[in-house]
Amino acid sequence: MVPPDPIFPDDAFSRIDEGDDAAFYAADRFVSHLDSNALATVAGLVEQLVAEEQPTILDLMASWDSHLPESLTGATVVGLGLNRNELESNEALSEYVVHDLNEDPVLPFGNDRFDAVLCTVSVDYLTRPLEVFREVARVLKPGGLFLVIFSNRFFPPKVVKIWREARDEDRVQLVKTYFRLCDAFHEPRDFASVGKPRPAGDRYAASGLPSDPIYAVFADRRGGARATRELPNIGAGATRLDPELLRQMKRTIARTLLCPHCEEPLSRWLVPQTPFIEWSSTYQFICFNDECPHYVGGWKTFENQGIPGSYRFMYDPDSGGCHSVPVLTPTSLRASIVTAEVSHDQSGIR
Ligand SMILES: C[S@@+](CC[C@H](N)C(=O)[O-])C[C@H]1O[C@@H](n2cnc3c(N)ncnc32)[C@H](O)[C@@H]1O
């Protein structure tokens, strides 16, 4: 086994659930991990980046759908994953292998076999990513493409700590680091599609949340004729939220009182009575979900500045403003959560 690279902390690739992956993934999960607009972006990315007419593709960490565009119906696709039933029902696959990459990162394929290796919404589950990336380089033809696609959704207990604690931008850099440390690829490039509208009819459509963001990092194995691929142009992708979308999201928060980051209900929070702060209303609404990505990411942001603490999402019902309120510990501010409307007089706070 290649030792972890010294640039990563010792526990970077630890997980909340260190149990056997093969046993965990033995249960079938015929679910969609992304909304349909995000899936269309994935297929568009693959279409633009996989240039060969009849390529041989490895779908790494595959399940029941490889999200391939119609242009690749002539491709030979090999799937590697952990659930036999999901792989068996994946119509894109010509063959598949059940193989635990965390148990054994050596890919069961010969050298220089594939034109492209795709890894969709799964890189965050790799506990030995550098070994796997080096193996991907080995099984790719020189000049072959490794395309790593991810979003901001994942199953926390099985995801490595360094990914769980990072923000989306940090994750793009992390995957680039995996590529660079392999020393087998050209300089990786990245792509982001953020803020597209949620598909109508989607079960979260009413929440006002945008479509699942799509990030991709990709690079060619060195040694091929081509230096780099063109950056995909899939349109409608944006790096900032559209102002109208933002207004719509605020209206949705006012109506549903759900946190826009985790979709959990906001708690009614009684503002403190102090002569030094003028609150516009008696209550604010705060997200106290400890799994909320806004709160989880906040610990990392504060840590980078040498401050212990994080922040929680807060909604002001009077002004309609959305804020981040700092907290020093997981229990900070919780004492003032109220379940029913009470006046300050009743609460005894003066
Ligand atoms: C979120 S799903 C994504 C599936 C698929 N790539 C897609 O885009 O729908 C994560 C996949 O990673 C696979 N996986 C998780 N841990 C793995 C491991 N240790 N070795 C191989 N595959 C693994 C699982 O089988 C699961 O299908």
The ligand as a Tripos MOL2 file, in Angstrom:
@<TRIPOS>MOLECULE
LIG
   27    29     1     0     0
SMALL
NO_CHARGES

@<TRIPOS>ATOM
      1 C1        -23.5390    7.7780   -4.9140 C.3       1 LIG1
      2 S1        -23.3590    6.2590   -5.7280 S.3       1 LIG1
      3 C2        -23.0360    6.7590   -7.3890 C.3       1 LIG1
      4 C3        -23.3140    5.6790   -8.3820 C.3       1 LIG1
      5 C4        -23.0980    6.0690   -9.8260 C.3       1 LIG1
      6 N1        -21.7190    6.3980  -10.1160 N.3       1 LIG1
      7 C5        -24.0170    7.1860  -10.2640 C.2       1 LIG1
      8 O1        -23.5290    8.1830  -10.8090 O.co2     1 LIG1
      9 O2        -25.2250    7.0710  -10.0780 O.co2     1 LIG1
     10 C6        -21.8130    5.7100   -5.1170 C.3       1 LIG1
     11 C7        -21.3710    4.4000   -5.7310 C.3       1 LIG1
     12 O3        -20.0420    4.1300   -5.3430 O.3       1 LIG1
     13 C8        -19.8700    2.7490   -5.2140 C.3       1 LIG1
     14 N2        -18.8710    2.5060   -4.1730 N.ar      1 LIG1
     15 C9        -18.9010    2.9960   -2.9140 C.ar      1 LIG1
     16 N3        -17.8340    2.5380   -2.2220 N.ar      1 LIG1
     17 C10       -17.1360    1.7780   -3.0840 C.ar      1 LIG1
     18 C11       -15.9410    1.0260   -2.9520 C.ar      1 LIG1
     19 N4        -15.3010    0.9340   -1.7860 N.pl3     1 LIG1
     20 N5        -15.4880    0.3420   -4.0380 N.ar      1 LIG1
     21 C12       -16.1590    0.3920   -5.2100 C.ar      1 LIG1
     22 N6        -17.2900    1.0840   -5.3960 N.ar      1 LIG1
     23 C13       -17.7810    1.7630   -4.3280 C.ar      1 LIG1
     24 C14       -21.2360    2.1850   -4.7840 C.3       1 LIG1
     25 O4        -21.4470    0.9150   -5.3460 O.3       1 LIG1
     26 C15       -22.2230    3.2140   -5.3020 C.3       1 LIG1
     27 O5        -22.9170    2.7220   -6.4030 O.3       1 LIG1
@<TRIPOS>BOND
     1     1     2 1
     2     2     3 1
     3     2    10 1
     4     3     4 1
     5     4     5 1
     6     5     6 1
     7     5     7 1
     8     7     8 2
     9     7     9 1
    10    10    11 1
    11    11    12 1
    12    11    26 1
    13    12    13 1
    14    13    14 1
    15    13    24 1
    16    14    15 ar
    17    14    23 ar
    18    15    16 ar
    19    16    17 ar
    20    17    18 ar
    21    17    23 ar
    22    18    19 1
    23    18    20 ar
    24    20    21 ar
    25    21    22 ar
    26    22    23 ar
    27    24    25 1
    28    24    26 1
    29    26    27 1
@<TRIPOS>SUBSTRUCTURE
     1 LIG1         1 GROUP 0 **** ****
